[in-house]
Amino acid sequence: MPSTKILLADQHQVFSKGLISALLEDQKLPFEIDETNEIDIKTDIRKKRYDAIIVDLFFPEKCGFELVKDIKKHYSLPILTMSVYLNETFGLRAYKAGAQGFFNKTQSMEEILKALQEVLKGNKYFSSDIINKAKNTIRFPGSDPSLDILTNRELQILCLFALGFQTTEIAKKLFVRLATISTHKRNILKKTKINRESELLQYALKHGLGLNIADI
């Protein structure tokens, strides 16, 4: 049986090693796994005919949702996304970006392997809550007052802010001007109806974005 070729894009080395080990030990399919990062991912896709991509939705320097959209423009292979964040917004945006599946990194390896097997079969792997929420946001746009009101870039900036990065640090990470980040923050404040920037951290924590940098 030919091996199933997987491209894994994840900067969290501890998780990556565990996932690779679980895939190589799987008895149902022989896997061949290559690792990459968001910068090289499209170059690596061109080098080999992969059966699926597993990609983290949060790279501090890159918006994972936009990365998924970009890949889908040029390649038809299935994309399975993942995140350390528990908020369903990440799975919902992955669904809308064109990914075939989403899992949280806190799930068991058995569940993660099941997710990969499903997308390899051509099926989608999303929770029923994410699918129902996607249908509702299509039918009633703007009805959700949670993180869904933010753009992908605004959500990325809010995540970085919750991780403890200051405005100047965020601008350097995203390779944009300081004024651009300040504008995004003002838009976030307006959309969330928060009056002070100091309250943004509380908002981020309330919506499950309170992680340590070591967890990313």
C-alpha positions, 0 to 999 in steps of 0.5 A, a space after each residue: 500500500 502506498 504511503 499517505 503523504 501529509 504536510 504538517 505546518 505547526 510551530 508548536 514542536 512538542 505537539 508536532 512530535 506527538 502528532 507525528 509519532 501517533 501518525 507513524 504508529 497508526 496501523 490503518 494507513 502508512 503515513 509519510 510526514 513532512 514538516 514546514 512553516 507558513 513561509 515555505 508552505 506553498 513552495 513545499 506543496 509544489 515539491 510533492 503531491 501531498 494527500 492532505 495538509 494539517 495547518 495551525 491557524 495561529 502563526 504570530 506573523 501570519 493569519 491562518 485563515 488567510 493562509 487557508 484561503 490562499 492555499 485553496 486558490 491554487 490547490 484542491 487538496 484537503 486542509 485540516 486545521 487546528 488551534 490551541 484556542 477553545 473558542 468556536 470562532 476559530 473552527 467557524 472561520 476555518 470552515 468559511 475559509 474552505 478548510 475540510 476540518 478543524 480540531 482543537 489541540 487539547 483533543 485526544 490523538 485518537 480523535 485527531 487521527 479520526 479527523 484526518 481519516 475523515 478528510 482523507 476520505 473526502 468528508 468534512 470534520 467539524 463539530 455540529 455546533 460549528 456547522 450550525 453556527 456557520 449556517 446561522 451567520 449566513 442566514 443572519 449576518 452580524 447577529 453574533 456579538 462575540 469574536 465573530 464581529 472582528 475581521 481575521 486581522 483584528 482577531 489576530 491582533 487581539 490574540 497577540 494583545 492577549 498574549 502580552 505583546 505591546 502595540 509596537 511589538 505587534 507591528 513588528 511581528 506583522 510587518 506593518 506600521 504602528 499607526 496601522 495597529 493603532 487603527 485596528 485597535 480602535 476598530 476593535 474597541 468600536 465593534 466590541 463597544 469597549 471604551 478603554 484599551 485596558 479593558 480589551 484584555 478582559 474581553 479577550 480572556 472572556 472569549 477564551 484567548 488567555 494563553 501563555 506564549 509557551 502554549 502557542 
